[in-house]
């Protein structure tokens, strides 16, 4: 309904919300303070969404995991994020 009624410009169950992304960023930063070798990642629908992948790359996540049919798009989005965020 929120998409049909134009309440949100994206599906929050597929693309990460900026507020939630900030919480993830804080979690990653605080986790690395306690353990610099901590590996951080995300799985699920957000892990296969190109916009979310760009956000996760900027935040500093080490990996994303998604369903098999989304892997080609996720790999391309990860490569594009790595190139554009240098």
C-alpha positions as CSV (number, residue, x, y, z in Angstrom):
1,X,0.0,0.0,0.0
2,X,2.8,2.5,0.8
3,X,4.1,2.1,-2.8
4,X,0.6,2.3,-4.4
5,X,-0.2,5.3,-2.3
6,X,3.2,6.9,-2.9
7,X,4.0,7.1,0.8
8,X,7.5,5.9,0.2
9,X,9.7,6.0,-3.0
10,X,11.0,2.5,-2.5
11,X,10.1,-0.8,-0.9
12,X,11.6,-0.8,2.6
13,X,11.7,-4.6,2.7
14,X,14.0,-4.6,-0.4
15,X,15.9,-1.3,-0.1
16,X,17.5,-0.2,3.2
17,X,16.0,2.9,4.8
18,X,18.5,5.7,5.5
19,X,17.7,5.6,9.2
20,X,18.3,1.9,9.4
21,X,21.5,2.3,7.4
22,X,22.7,4.8,10.0
23,X,22.1,2.2,12.7
24,X,24.0,-0.4,10.8
25,X,26.9,2.0,10.3
26,X,27.0,2.7,14.0
27,X,26.9,-1.0,14.7
28,X,29.8,-1.7,12.4
29,X,31.9,1.2,13.8
30,X,31.3,0.1,17.4
31,X,31.9,-3.5,16.6
32,X,35.2,-2.6,15.0
33,X,36.2,-0.6,18.1
34,X,35.8,-3.8,20.1
35,X,37.3,-6.1,17.5
36,X,39.1,-4.6,14.5
37,X,39.0,-8.0,12.7
38,X,35.2,-8.3,13.0
39,X,33.6,-9.4,9.8
40,X,30.3,-7.7,9.1
41,X,27.7,-8.5,6.5
42,X,24.1,-8.6,5.6
43,X,21.8,-11.2,4.1
44,X,18.3,-11.3,2.7
45,X,16.5,-9.1,0.2
46,X,18.6,-6.1,1.2
47,X,21.7,-8.1,0.2
48,X,20.6,-8.3,-3.4
49,X,19.3,-4.8,-3.9
50,X,21.7,-2.6,-5.9
51,X,20.9,0.6,-3.9
52,X,21.4,-1.1,-0.6
53,X,24.6,-2.7,-1.8
54,X,26.0,0.7,-2.6
55,X,25.0,1.9,0.9
56,X,26.6,-1.2,2.6
57,X,29.8,-0.7,0.6
58,X,30.0,2.9,1.9
59,X,29.3,1.8,5.4
60,X,32.1,-0.7,5.3
61,X,30.4,-4.1,5.3
62,X,32.5,-7.0,4.2
63,X,29.9,-9.0,2.3
64,X,26.3,-9.3,1.3
65,X,24.4,-12.5,0.9
66,X,21.3,-12.9,-1.2
67,X,19.1,-15.5,-3.0
68,X,20.7,-17.2,-6.0
69,X,18.6,-15.4,-8.6
70,X,19.8,-12.1,-7.4
71,X,23.6,-12.9,-7.4
72,X,24.4,-11.6,-10.9
73,X,22.8,-8.2,-10.1
74,X,24.4,-8.1,-6.6
75,X,27.9,-8.8,-8.0
76,X,27.5,-6.1,-10.6
77,X,26.2,-3.6,-8.0
78,X,29.1,-4.5,-5.7
79,X,31.6,-3.9,-8.5
80,X,29.9,-0.6,-9.4
81,X,29.9,0.6,-5.8
82,X,33.6,-0.3,-5.3
83,X,34.5,1.7,-8.4
84,X,32.3,4.8,-7.8
85,X,33.2,5.0,-4.1
86,X,36.9,5.1,-4.5
